[in-house]
Each structure stands twice: as C-alpha cells, then as structure tokens.
Amino acid sequence: GMGVSTVTAARILKGQLQHGQGEESLLEMEKFPYVALAKTYNTNAQVPDSAGTATAYLCGVKANEGTLGVSAGVTRDHCNTTKGQEVTSILRWAKDAGKAVGIVTTTRVTHATPSAAYAHSANRDWYSDGEMPPDALQGGCKDIARQLVENIPDIEVIMGGGRKYMFPKNASDVEYPHEEKHRGTRLDRRDLVQAWHEAKPPGKVAKYVWHRRELLALNLSRVDFLLGSWSGLLSPPRILLPPRDVGTPKRCRYPTLGMLVPHPGGTGGRIDHGHHEGKAKQALHEAVELDRAIGLATRLTSVWDTLSVVTADHSHVFTFGGYTPRGNPIFGLAPMQSDVDRKPFTSILYGNGPGYKIVAGERENVSAVDFAHADYQAQSAVPLRQETHGGEDVAVFARGPMAHLLHGVHEQNYIPHAMAYAACIGSNRGHCNAGARPAAPLLLPFLTLLILLC
C-alpha cells in the first residue's frame, strides 16, 4: 500500500523525527540509483487488490483480483477453475536453484502479499480450512496455511502473524489462552507447526518461536529452519516517538522488521492497514520502520553481489497538500481555512474512507479534535468503512547487479523476471552460459526483495 504520496510523506516524517524540517530528508530506498514505475492493474480490475498484484510481482503473471499464485484463468471463489492454472513464484525459482529463501512480514504470513510466494488459491481469504466454503473443500482445494507448510517445505525463514490459522479449531492460544478471538480455526484439527517440524530432513535444526525474546535467544548459526508466528491476528504497528515527546518506546514482544532482515523477502504490510483505517499516522510510521529495515539490509549486503528491490503492490487514495509551508508537521494543519465552509483542515486527507464526518450538518471542525493522535482518522471525501486502494503506478527502487533493468515504466509482472534474469534463476537462463553471463561480477548469492503490501 505504499504509493508515491506515501513515500513522500514518509520521507518528511523521517526527517521530522530526526529534528529536521523533513522535506530535505532521504529514505534509504530513495538512495538506490535506479527507479522505475510499475503499472498495478489486475487482469479484471483497473484499481487492483493485493492478491492479484502479489501474483504479478512474485510470480511474473498478472491475475484476477482476489486470486493468488494462479493465472487469469482462475475465477475468484471457484475452486474448480484452479487446477492447471497454478504459477510459481521467484521464491520457488530461487529455491530450485539451491538458494536460501525466506518470507518476513508484519501482516499475517497467510495474507495476500506473502502468500503469493508459495500458495495457489482461488480466494485470498482462505487462510485456513475454517474460512473455506464446503464446495471448495470438497473440490480438493487447500487452505493457504496448509500450503505454507506443504507446498515448499524447505523455506528457511518464515515469520509473520496469523498464528491461529495454524492450530485446531478452538485450541487455546499460547499467548492469549483466555481470548476466544485468538483460538485456532482449523477444522481438520491439524497442528501445522508440528507438521512443519515433521517435514524437515533428519539432522536439520528447526526452531519455532512466538515471542521476541525467543527469537533474540536463538543462535542463528545453528538453526537451519526458523518459523516465527506471532499473535492470532496481526503483528501490532509501531509508532515512533516524534521529537517533542520524551522517553523511549516500549519494547514490544514482537520483533520489528528491522530485526529480521536481510532475508530474501520481507513486507511492511501495516502501511496498507493504516491507510485502510484512515489512520495516516500508523501508515507513515510503519513506512519509516520499513525504511530502517531497508537501511539495515543495505549495510549488511554488497552492491556488487546483491540485487535489492523495493516496491509496493499498489497505492491508496491518500494525499497531502494545502499549500503547507516548509517544515510544516506532516500530521499538522494546512495554513489556510476552507474558503467555502471557513473551517481548518489537515494537510493529510483521503479520497474516501472512515474519516468522513458530518457534525451538525457540516464538515467536522478538526481544530476541536486531537488530529495528531495515533488513531486519528483523517477526513475523507466519501464515507466508507474502509478506505480503498488507489489505481496509479507505484515506484520500484533497485540497487545492485542488473538494477538498470528496472528503469522506466513496466508492467508489474516484469519485476520478478528482471530479478530472475539477474540471479540466473528460473526458466530464462540462456545468458548464464560460460562466456555469456550478465556484466555484473559473479552475480548474486541471494536476492533481497522488500515488498510493501497488502
């Protein structure tokens, strides 16, 4: 959910968190030397959803809205259209080439963006068999959580939320044993964490963690496979402290994305969720947190042997404006009042969403509310329970060998093919023969793909 307006606003927020005016700041991704635009439409949608876009930038094939890891021959909700339409992802291509792979996300690991790396589904919402209709179960379709442990059982690193989809229905959660909403959802009564362990080759060390302290206690040099599964819902957003605040953020029980890279793939999915709720503060702080992870990955890798790509699946109807002066707080007011209703307005606004409010027959006066609060929902033009995606192109930032292939305007499904070409993985390897390799020295031992979702 990180459109260009979100990138710009996150840049300003980053600078202001560092006590600057903000506009002159640079995100880590903006330091990458190559930038492209990706066209995000789905095969049947002008404004896309995250499943179709994830299939595009991970599998190299555009797909219908709401479908995962399948071609456009699959109709959403129709299990019987899936067989023979499955497409593989760059994660699979890398694994088949003998590379280590991983999925790290701040959303459910079964959510649309990460799951396109390993799953094939006619519906992005089939997280467990408890969310599937009877006809899909009878038709032999598998839920996404089951596919996570069965389709590519040797993924080295899997970390994300959505723990409840891994456990039998009504099983108590290890962290929230008395909360019904966190209980297991599986109708087949399977424990998929146990199944994940059992699928590992003899002699290999597989570790499962659900708490930050468990992760920090691991000696990762002695771990072959790592599964981190956080709360039954979503990993919480992290709001960084603005310069005027005092104290330090609490250390939460969940790892931040910055702790978890560099791994082959990671997503900062709460950007999307913040925007859907109209909570720009949550979305932009998540973007800054993701930027920290990108910076860490950049410092721990070499431009000579690692291709890094940062992009988004789609945009949102998020904007900021109002002729604000230099250094205006990004979550602040515009310096002017409306010349129609004579009320102030915040610089940040949404085209639609839950922030639409009418008070006494008029637009709400934002000077009477705490518009700097983390949960403040910015005003929107059209009332919706959830704000929608935007349809414009998204940026693609690239650094490393063959990064120049990501320059200009591309279809979104071009991205994994360019990465595979650089890494000499996948089906197109004719250029990798002796004497005909790409110009980049020795190419990559692995890829770093940070994709911002969902």
Protein Blocks (a to p, Z undefined) as FASTA:
>chain_A
ZZfklmmmmmmmmmmmnopaolmpccfklmpfbdcdddfbdfkbfbdcfklmmmmmmnop
acdehiahiafkbcghilklmgopaccdfklmmmmnopacddddfbdfkbmklmmmmpcc
fbfklmblmlpcfklmmnopacfklmmmmmmmmbfbdcdehklmmpcehiacfklmmbmk
lpcfbfnlpafklmmmmmpcehiacdddfbfklmmmpcfklcfbdcddddfkbcdddddd
dfkbgcjddddfbdcfklmpccfbdcdfklmmmmmnopaklmmmmmmmmmmmmmmmmmmp
cfklpccddddfbdcdddcehhiaehiafklccfbdcfklopacdfbdcfbdjkbcceeh
iacdfklpcfkbfklccddfbdcfbdcddfbdcddddedehklmmgcjddfklmmmmmmm
mnogajblmlmpghiacfbehiafbdcdddddZZ
